[in-house]
Amino acid sequence: MVSYTAKQIEGFLGAVALLPHPSALIEDIITDTRKIHNAQHSLFFALTATRDGHNYIEEAYKAGIRNFVISEPLSLFERFTDANFFNVQDTLEALQSLAAKHRAQYNTPVIGITGSNGKTIVKEWLHHLLKNTENIVRSPKSYNSQIGVPLSVWQTDGEHTLGIFEAGISAKGEMLHLQKIIKPTVGIFTNLGDAHNEGFADKREKAAEKALLFMDCEKLVYCEDNYWILEAIDELHAYNPKLKAVAWSVKNNQCPYYATIETKTGQTSINLHTSAKKYSFSIPFTDAASVENTIHCAVTLSAMGYDLAEYKDRFADLAPVEMRLQLKKGLRNCDVINDAYNADLNSLGIALDFLKSQKQHEKTVVILSDINQTGLSNTALYTKVAALVNEKTRGQFIGIGGEISAQRHLFSATAEFYDNTKEFLGQFNFSSLTDATILVKGSRSFRFEKIIQRLEEKTHETVLEINLTALSYNLAFFRSLLKPDTKIMAMVKAYSYGSGSYETANVLQFHGADYFAVAYADEGIELRKKGISLPIMVMNPGSGQFAEMLEYYLEPEIFNFSILDEFLRAFDESAQAEASIHLEFDTGMHRLGFEEGDIDTLLEILKNRPEIKVASVFSHLAAADEPQHDAFTNEQIRRFTAIKTRLQPHLPPETLFHICNSAGIARFPEAHMDMVRLGIGLYGIDATTNYQSKLQTAFRLRTTISQVREIGMDESVGYARNGMQHEARRIAVVAIGYADGLRRELSNGKGRMKINGQWAPIVGNVCMDMCMLDVSKINCHEGDEAVLFETNAEIIEFAQRLNTIPYEVLTDIGPRVKRVYWQE
């Protein structure tokens, strides 16, 4: 276990410190007050990246933390008389420096991994291959950023015999910070793609920057078939002439490791040739990325002295890496968090934090397997597990496995235990799980996917995946464009652009959105029932719904005098002492809204109703994303500014004024005012294209191949025999049709889907529940995925094929398409 005294931390950081308790022991690092554990022995870093951590010191103090790293003057925190404070110039640099000092305490061999893709998969597969041989410390999930790397390396202690850490960068100048923390002895450069191109002048510069991770390595594994990687490694020898470059290739049979590949149904055979020996093994994957990742692992093992022949069975047992927590709809009104792929202390903490952030049900359930290969005794390990569970959840706990069952005395008296998954499936009363959020977390050997199958709703095999991590990232990105006191209203109307209103609202509330907007009262009521507490504006308050809106503290948009009069009558009939409304003014959209000439009458009415609070005044920009209409947009902003000038002296000082939508945020910063409304930008789409490369994709729409069949010459496909061609073809039938939102305009080659990295055109007419693809040139099988879109560029291109906009594509996706939410 990591443990330093506060006095030692002072020396490591070179900090100016107030230490009323210099002997206080520090074991954990905290950067987010929502994820506090082991508070007594934690060190809180007040980072100042997207939010200023100094604003959360009081909250952290109330949660029990007594050790703080700050960059603001010590005098501001003297009231916390029993807490240790370490004053530094830059808290992020201090975090990185502390992690580097900690890394220097150990001579543990470390594998450092970087590249555009595959980092996390290679790391997890190396762990799978070596976990029975080494006591491994590794990055949790995909913790590879300027903050994630120090948090990962901090886990290292004297019991570990091998470290595996990944490093991700997005701009020049970032890698040296991570190199000083990880200090790898063995490196892997996975590949070089287009991710984060905007942060570099060209691919040469990007490859050279990534290669800096290996400047002190003894050995470096890479594929020499990538020119830019090869060039970067040649240049790296100037820094480190002793570096042993370990190359592999599928093209050059003179390479130290030469791989030949044979793909069969459902698996790939790999032959790895060296000057002395040939190694043969199979993996249960056929895609090129998995083959590349596997060869990286194999060459690394060989370069480190492991006998590959002893790992043949481990390669055959490689499994897909789930780098994310999946949130799915369950039976009996439950929600299921699927993390049934690995179990260790660090990822357990992450999963419990995610469970804690879910507010849709009061009841929670944790189903956890044995945790293996930690280097701790079972008593020490499950004492930690029980403490984590008790600290982060007060719900039902179920332990599965002989080891955790033997430590049942450490858990609450109501906890249940089963020796194995089969016993649990046979004995547990699943009908008792109702109206609950259920976390299922286990080592792969426990086959918890069988539990997931019993818990989740059965729907057809078309899925819209929503990346909650991308949502929170995009929210933070747009926040970075605003002044610190400008608020964000997140638009969660129209089923959150098809993503699911509650699940989206919950993560946005967790990450600091200030307001929500929905289209109709029913949407707002549903959010309230599921625990959303932020203020909610209703943009289209229906006649007769004001009583319910008042009951659920929803705030209607008022856009004319008749709707205002109806609301006031409903308020007078209610038992409410006060209520909030939002006033819309028309400045050129000509849809809804008061006119500027209505201001005097409106103010007279409001003057006589002090119990009615005007929460905000706003207008809609009609063409903020169209540069050719900038003169019109600027005129709208001028008109609204004039309205603001007239209204503001007569309204409460906390009344917010807002006019900017996502496009307005990007293109008209002078009009951000008190609040902005963030809609499609949250989901990774920038209608202006100004910031498209900086946003993360939040949606992935996929289906599955139901059947692959051979079609002879001059045979037709589908209704009306439109899919006629003169040559023989292979056709894949996939489980998505116009009832799911795949419009018939995409018939006959206008639409396409991606299978194993290759595009397959739609053949014939799109049917109600399915459609057909031409896969004559694609190696695919029944059960394979067919992806409609998975990047922002693909969503935009999909919309262009329909001569429409991404908004319409996303909101068209039908309700029977299962939504799966995941978080890295």
WODA-V894424 format. One record per pair of residues at least 12 apart in sequence whose C-alpha atoms are under 8 Angstrom apart, sorted by the first residue. I is the first residue (numbers start at 1). J is the second residue. Records with the same first field share a line. If there is no record, write none. Layout:
I=J / J
This chain:
1=27 / 157
2=26 / 27 / 28 / 154 / 155 / 156 / 157
3=25 / 26 / 27
4=25 / 26 / 27
5=22 / 23 / 24 / 25 / 26
6=19 / 21 / 22 / 23 / 24 / 25 / 26 / 67 / 84
7=19 / 22 / 23
9=98
10=86
12=97 / 98 / 101
13=88 / 94 / 97 / 98
14=88
15=86 / 87 / 88
16=86 / 87 / 88
17=84 / 85 / 86 / 87
18=74 / 84 / 85 / 86
19=83 / 84 / 85
20=81 / 82 / 83 / 84
21=82 / 83 / 84
22=84
24=41
25=41
26=41 / 42 / 43
27=41 / 42 / 43
28=41 / 42 / 43
29=42 / 43 / 44 / 45 / 151
30=42 / 43 / 44 / 45
31=44 / 45 / 46 / 47 / 53
33=56 / 59 / 60
34=353
35=353
36=60 / 63
37=388 / 391 / 392
39=63 / 64 / 65 / 66
40=64 / 65 / 66
41=65 / 66
42=65 / 66 / 67
43=65 / 66 / 67 / 68 / 69
44=60 / 65 / 67 / 68 / 69
45=68 / 69 / 70 / 91 / 92 / 95
46=68 / 69 / 70 / 71 / 91
47=70 / 91 / 92
48=91 / 92
50=476 / 479 / 480
54=70 / 72
65=83
66=82 / 83 / 84
67=83 / 84 / 85 / 86
68=83 / 84 / 85 / 86
69=85 / 86 / 87 / 88 / 91
70=85 / 86 / 87 / 88 / 90 / 91
71=87 / 88 / 89 / 90 / 91
72=87
73=87
74=87
92=147
95=147 / 150
96=146 / 147 / 150 / 177 / 178 / 181
97=181
99=150 / 151 / 153 / 154 / 181
100=150 / 180 / 181 / 182
101=181
102=153 / 154
103=153 / 154 / 156 / 181 / 182 / 183
106=157 / 158
108=160 / 161 / 162 / 163
109=161 / 162 / 163 / 184 / 185 / 186
110=162 / 163 / 164 / 165 / 182 / 183 / 184 / 185 / 186
111=162 / 163 / 164 / 165 / 184 / 185 / 186 / 187 / 188
112=164 / 165 / 166 / 167 / 182 / 183 / 184 / 185 / 186 / 187 / 188 / 213 / 214
113=164 / 165 / 166 / 167 / 187 / 188 / 189 / 190
114=166 / 167 / 168 / 188 / 189 / 190 / 210 / 213
115=168 / 189 / 190 / 191 / 192 / 210
116=168 / 190 / 191 / 192 / 193 / 194 / 195
117=190 / 191 / 192 / 193
118=190 / 191 / 289 / 293
119=166 / 167 / 190
120=141 / 142 / 166 / 323
121=293 / 321
122=293 / 294 / 296 / 297
123=138 / 164 / 165 / 166
124=321
125=294 / 297 / 318
126=297
127=164
128=314 / 318
129=311 / 314 / 315
131=373
132=373
134=160 / 161 / 162
135=159 / 160 / 161 / 162 / 373 / 374 / 375
136=160 / 161 / 162 / 163 / 164 / 373 / 374
137=155 / 156 / 160 / 162 / 163 / 164
138=152 / 153 / 163 / 164 / 165
139=152 / 153 / 164 / 165 / 166
140=152 / 346 / 347
141=323 / 324 / 347 / 824
142=166 / 323 / 824
143=166
144=165 / 166 / 167 / 168
145=167 / 168 / 169
146=169 / 174 / 177 / 178
149=165 / 166 / 167 / 178 / 181 / 182
150=181
152=165
153=165 / 181 / 182
159=375
160=375
165=182
167=213
169=210
170=196 / 197 / 199
171=196 / 198 / 199 / 200 / 206
172=199 / 200 / 205 / 206 / 209
173=209
175=209 / 210 / 212 / 213
176=212 / 213
178=213
179=212 / 213 / 214
183=213 / 216 / 217
184=213 / 214 / 216 / 217
185=216 / 217 / 218 / 219
186=214 / 217 / 218 / 219 / 220 / 221
187=213 / 214 / 217 / 219 / 220 / 221
188=220 / 221 / 222 / 296 / 300
189=211 / 220 / 221 / 222 / 223 / 229
190=222 / 223 / 293 / 296
191=222 / 223 / 226 / 229
192=207 / 226 / 228 / 229
196=693
198=693
203=228
204=228 / 231 / 232
207=228 / 229 / 232
208=229 / 232 / 233 / 235 / 236
211=232 / 233 / 236
212=236
214=236
215=236 / 239 / 240
216=240 / 243
217=240 / 243
218=242 / 243 / 244
219=243 / 244 / 245 / 246 / 303
220=243 / 244 / 245 / 246
221=245 / 246 / 247 / 248 / 296 / 299 / 300
222=245 / 246 / 247 / 248 / 296
223=247 / 248 / 249 / 296
224=247 / 248 / 249
225=249 / 250 / 251
233=245
246=299 / 303
248=299
256=273 / 274 / 275
257=272 / 273 / 274 / 299
258=272 / 273 / 274
259=271 / 272 / 273 / 295
260=272
263=286
264=286
265=286 / 781
266=284 / 285 / 286
267=282 / 283 / 284 / 285 / 286
268=282 / 283 / 284 / 285 / 286 / 291
269=281 / 282 / 283
270=282 / 283
279=308 / 309
280=312
281=312 / 315 / 316
282=312 / 315 / 316
283=315 / 316 / 317 / 318
284=316 / 317 / 318 / 319
287=756
321=341
322=339 / 341
323=824
324=339 / 822 / 823 / 824
325=337 / 338 / 339 / 351 / 821 / 822 / 823 / 824
326=338 / 339 / 820 / 821 / 822 / 823
327=820 / 821 / 822
328=456 / 819 / 820 / 821
329=456 / 457 / 820
330=455 / 456 / 457
331=434 / 455 / 456 / 457
332=431 / 433 / 434 / 435
333=434 / 435 / 436
334=433 / 434 / 435 / 436 / 437 / 438
335=435 / 436 / 437 / 438 / 456
336=437 / 438 / 439 / 440 / 452 / 455 / 456
337=355 / 437 / 438 / 439 / 440
338=439 / 440 / 441 / 452
339=351 / 439 / 440 / 441 / 442
340=440 / 441 / 442 / 443 / 444 / 447 / 448 / 449
341=441 / 442 / 443 / 444 / 448
342=441 / 442 / 443 / 444
343=369 / 370 / 371 / 372 / 441 / 442 / 443
344=371 / 372 / 374
345=371 / 385
348=441
349=388
351=439
352=389 / 392 / 393 / 439
353=392
355=437 / 438 / 439
356=392 / 393
357=506 / 507 / 510
358=437 / 506
359=506 / 530 / 531 / 532
360=437 / 529 / 530 / 531
361=435 / 436 / 437 / 530 / 531
362=436
363=395 / 396 / 435 / 436 / 437
364=393 / 394 / 395 / 396 / 436 / 437 / 438 / 439
365=395 / 396 / 397 / 398 / 436 / 437 / 438 / 439
366=395 / 396 / 397 / 398 / 438 / 439 / 440 / 441
367=397 / 398 / 399 / 400 / 438 / 439 / 440 / 441 / 442
368=397 / 398 / 399 / 400 / 440 / 441 / 442
369=399 / 400 / 401 / 404 / 441 / 442 / 443 / 446
370=399 / 400 / 401 / 402 / 403 / 404 / 442 / 443
371=404 / 442 / 443
372=443
378=403 / 407
379=407
382=404 / 407 / 410
383=410
386=410 / 411
396=414 / 415
397=414 / 415 / 416
398=415 / 416 / 417 / 418
399=415 / 416 / 417 / 418
400=417 / 418 / 419 / 420 / 421 / 424
401=417 / 418 / 419 / 420 / 421
402=418 / 419 / 420
404=417
405=417 / 418 / 419
420=446
421=446 / 447 / 448 / 451
425=451
430=455
440=452
459=816 / 817 / 818
460=735 / 816 / 817 / 818
461=703 / 704 / 735 / 818
462=701 / 702 / 703 / 704 / 735 / 736 / 817 / 818
463=701 / 702 / 703 / 817 / 818 / 819 / 820
464=499 / 699 / 700 / 701 / 702 / 817 / 818 / 819 / 820
465=698 / 699 / 700 / 701 / 819 / 820 / 821 / 822
466=499 / 698 / 699 / 700 / 819 / 820 / 821 / 822
467=697 / 698 / 699 / 821 / 822 / 823
468=504 / 507 / 698 / 821 / 822 / 823
469=822 / 823 / 824
470=683 / 684 / 696 / 697 / 698
471=504 / 507 / 508 / 682 / 683 / 684 / 696 / 698
472=507 / 508 / 511
473=695 / 696
474=681 / 682 / 683 / 684 / 695 / 696
475=508 / 513 / 682
477=695
478=665
481=665 / 666
482=669 / 672
485=674
486=672 / 673 / 674 / 675 / 676
487=513 / 514 / 515 / 674 / 675 / 676
488=513 / 514 / 515 / 675 / 676 / 677 / 678
489=513 / 514 / 515 / 516 / 517 / 675 / 676 / 677 / 678
490=508 / 513 / 514 / 515 / 516 / 517 / 677 / 678 / 679 / 682
491=516 / 517 / 518 / 677 / 678 / 679
492=504 / 505 / 516 / 517 / 518 / 679
493=517 / 518 / 519 / 520 / 523
494=518 / 519 / 811
495=523 / 811
497=680 / 807 / 810 / 811
498=810 / 811 / 812 / 813
499=699 / 810 / 819
500=819
501=523 / 527
502=526 / 527 / 530 / 532
503=821
505=527 / 532
506=532
509=532 / 534
514=534 / 535
515=534 / 535 / 536 / 537
516=534 / 535 / 536 / 537
517=536 / 537 / 538 / 539
518=536 / 537 / 538 / 539
519=538 / 539 / 540 / 541
520=538 / 539 / 540 / 541 / 542
521=538 / 540 / 541 / 542 / 545 / 549 / 554
524=536 / 538 / 554
525=549 / 552 / 554
528=552
535=553 / 554 / 555
536=553 / 554 / 555
537=554 / 555 / 556 / 557 / 581 / 582
538=554 / 555 / 556 / 557
539=556 / 557
540=556 / 557
541=556 / 557
543=566
546=567 / 570 / 571
547=570 / 571 / 574
550=571 / 574 / 576 / 579
553=579
555=579 / 580 / 581 / 582
556=580 / 581 / 582
557=581 / 582 / 583 / 584
558=581 / 582 / 583 / 584 / 593
559=583 / 584 / 585 / 592 / 593 / 594
560=593 / 594
577=611
578=611 / 612 / 613
579=611 / 612 / 613
580=612 / 613 / 614 / 615
581=612 / 613 / 614 / 615 / 616
582=614 / 615 / 616 / 617 / 618
583=614 / 616 / 617 / 618
584=617 / 618 / 619
585=617 / 618 / 619 / 640
586=619 / 620
587=619 / 620 / 621 / 636 / 637 / 639 / 640
588=621 / 622 / 636
589=620 / 621 / 622
593=619
596=643
599=647
603=647 / 650
613=652
614=651 / 652 / 655
615=654 / 655 / 656
616=655 / 656 / 657 / 658
617=644 / 655 / 656 / 657 / 658
618=640 / 657 / 658 / 659
619=640 / 658 / 659
620=659 / 660 / 661
621=633 / 636 / 659 / 660 / 661 / 664
624=661 / 663 / 664 / 667
625=663 / 664 / 667 / 687 / 688
626=688
637=659 / 671
640=659
644=657
656=674 / 675
657=673 / 674 / 675
658=672 / 673 / 674 / 675 / 676 / 677
659=671 / 672 / 673 / 675 / 676 / 677
660=672 / 675 / 676 / 677
661=676 / 677 / 678 / 679
662=676 / 677 / 678 / 679 / 680 / 681 / 686 / 687
663=686 / 687 / 688
666=688 / 690 / 691
667=688 / 690
680=807
683=696 / 697 / 698 / 699
684=696 / 697 / 698 / 792
685=697 / 792 / 806
696=792
697=790 / 791 / 792
699=789 / 790 / 791
700=787 / 788 / 789 / 790 / 791
701=787 / 788 / 789 / 790
702=785 / 786 / 787 / 788 / 789
703=734 / 735 / 736 / 785 / 786 / 787 / 788
704=734 / 735 / 782 / 783 / 784 / 785 / 786
705=732 / 733 / 734 / 735 / 781 / 782 / 783 / 784 / 785 / 786
706=732 / 733 / 734 / 735 / 782 / 783
707=732 / 733 / 734 / 781 / 782
708=730 / 731 / 732 / 733 / 781 / 782
709=730 / 731 / 732
710=728 / 729 / 730 / 731
711=728 / 729 / 730 / 731
712=727 / 728 / 729
713=725 / 726 / 727 / 728 / 729
714=726 / 727 / 728
715=728
716=764
717=763 / 764 / 772
718=763 / 764 / 765 / 767 / 772
719=764 / 765 / 767
720=765
721=764
722=748 / 764 / 765
723=748 / 763 / 764 / 765
724=764
729=774 / 775 / 776
730=774 / 775 / 776
731=772 / 773 / 774 / 775 / 776
732=772 / 773 / 774 / 775
733=770 / 771 / 772 / 773
734=770 / 771 / 772 / 773 / 786
735=769 / 770 / 771
736=768 / 769 / 770 / 771
737=766 / 767 / 768 / 769 / 770 / 771
738=766 / 767 / 768 / 769 / 770
739=768 / 769 / 814
740=768 / 769 / 812 / 813 / 814 / 815 / 816 / 817
741=809 / 812 / 813 / 814
742=766 / 813
743=766
744=765 / 766 / 767
745=802
746=762 / 766 / 801 / 802
747=762 / 763 / 764 / 765 / 766
748=761 / 762 / 763 / 764 / 765
749=761 / 762 / 763 / 764
750=762 / 801
751=798 / 801
752=773 / 788
753=773 / 786 / 787 / 788 / 789
754=786 / 787 / 788 / 789
755=778 / 780 / 784 / 785 / 786 / 787
756=778 / 779 / 780 / 785 / 786
758=778
760=773 / 774 / 775 / 778
761=773 / 774
762=774
795=809
